[in-house]
Amino acid sequence: MNWPERIIIFTIVIVLGGITAWMQMSFLEESTNEELVLAESHDPDYYIENFTAVGMDINGERQYVLEAERMVHFPDDDTSLLDKPHVIQYETGRAPTHIYSETGWVSANGDEVILTGNVRVIRGRDSTGSGGVTTTEKLKVVLKEPLS
């Protein structure tokens, strides 16, 4: 073999090695992007049947009870979905307010619930004699009072 043939063969080997390295790098980048997409998907990490949460104030008195047939938690945004939620809100000197709906969404910090589908708000009669039922399709409920 003479020098020009060796140079051509050497050049071809170098080019093939470069193409192979380039293809390996782009294959690794694609799998990394796929892993990121999978990690960012909105898949639940757990669910709870017959879910109940009780909120208390700093004096240990009930502020609310949140119940649902099922609660599904999503780790990507730390929110939860509720099936058939029931919220009971307590205020000193007033009858508890009961709120029912078909579905609900709980914010990441847990202080807001969006209730949807056949929402019913039932206020018990208090000392003034007022009470009643209100219905709507969507209702935002703030569960925790802000600290003053």
Secondary structure, 3 states (H helix, E strand, C coil): CCHHHHHHHHHHHHHHHHHHHHHHHHHHHHHHHHHHHHHCCCCCCEEEEEEEEEEECCCCCEEEEEEEEEEEEECCCCEEEEECCEEEECCCCCCCEEEECCEEEECCCCCEEEEEEEEEEEECCCCCCCCEEEEEEEEEEECCCCCC
